[in-house]
Amino acid sequence: MANSNAKTSFSINHPENMASYGMVRKIASQFSKSAKCPKDIKWGTIHGHFLQKLNSAESLTQGQVAKILSMKALPSADIKAMRSYKKLVKLG
């Protein structure tokens, strides 16, 4: 049986195809541990944000995931969206 803590690598053969759930988890894991990740943004917030994008009408593609993973920090538009959602939940 393989070690469940092993690093997962993704090969993106078709950038226009829909991303997978594992790719969303990879985004959350990579950026939540990053020194450039804002302190108020945690793994669950990142995961939920990109999971919503995966399940939306304009689904998250493998090409978009590859682009995000190649960045040094999360895109500012995504950080703004995550913070807006957190504020909305607090009002709730």
C-alpha positions in Angstrom: 0.0 0.0 0.0 1.3 3.4 -0.9 2.0 6.1 1.7 -0.9 8.5 1.8 1.4 11.4 2.7 3.4 11.0 -0.6 3.5 14.0 -2.9 1.1 13.9 -5.7 2.2 15.1 -9.1 -0.3 16.0 -11.8 0.3 15.8 -15.5 -1.8 18.2 -17.5 -2.3 16.7 -20.9 -5.5 18.6 -21.8 -5.4 22.1 -20.3 -9.0 22.7 -21.5 -10.4 19.7 -19.5 -12.1 20.2 -16.2 -9.8 20.1 -13.2 -10.0 17.3 -10.5 -10.8 17.5 -6.8 -7.2 16.5 -6.1 -6.0 19.5 -8.0 -8.1 21.8 -5.9 -6.6 20.2 -2.8 -3.1 20.7 -4.2 -3.8 24.4 -4.7 -5.0 24.8 -1.1 -2.1 22.8 0.3 0.5 24.7 -1.6 -0.7 28.2 -0.8 -1.8 27.7 2.8 1.8 26.7 3.7 3.3 29.6 1.7 5.0 32.5 3.5 3.2 34.8 1.1 -0.3 33.5 2.1 -2.2 36.1 4.2 -2.6 35.0 7.8 -6.4 35.4 7.7 -6.6 32.9 4.8 -6.4 29.3 5.9 -6.4 26.0 4.0 -10.2 25.5 4.3 -10.9 29.0 2.9 -8.7 28.4 -0.1 -10.1 24.9 -0.6 -13.7 26.1 -0.5 -13.0 29.0 -2.9 -11.5 26.8 -5.6 -14.0 24.0 -5.0 -16.7 26.5 -5.7 -14.9 27.4 -8.9 -14.6 23.8 -9.8 -18.4 23.3 -9.4 -19.5 26.5 -11.1 -21.0 26.7 -14.6 -17.6 28.0 -15.9 -15.6 25.1 -14.4 -12.0 25.4 -13.3 -9.8 23.9 -16.0 -6.5 22.0 -15.7 -4.8 24.8 -17.5 -6.0 27.3 -14.9 -4.8 25.0 -12.1 -1.4 24.8 -13.7 -1.2 28.6 -14.0 -2.2 29.1 -10.4 0.3 26.5 -9.1 3.1 28.2 -11.1 2.5 31.5 -9.3 4.4 32.6 -6.2 1.2 33.8 -4.4 -2.5 33.5 -4.8 -4.0 36.0 -7.3 -5.3 39.1 -5.6 -8.7 38.8 -7.1 -9.1 35.4 -5.4 -7.9 36.7 -2.1 -10.4 39.6 -2.3 -13.2 37.1 -3.1 -12.2 34.9 -0.2 -12.2 37.8 2.2 -15.5 39.1 0.9 -17.1 35.7 1.5 -15.7 35.5 5.0 -17.2 39.0 5.8 -20.5 37.8 4.4 -20.5 34.7 6.6 -19.8 36.8 9.7 -22.8 39.0 9.0 -25.0 35.9 8.6 
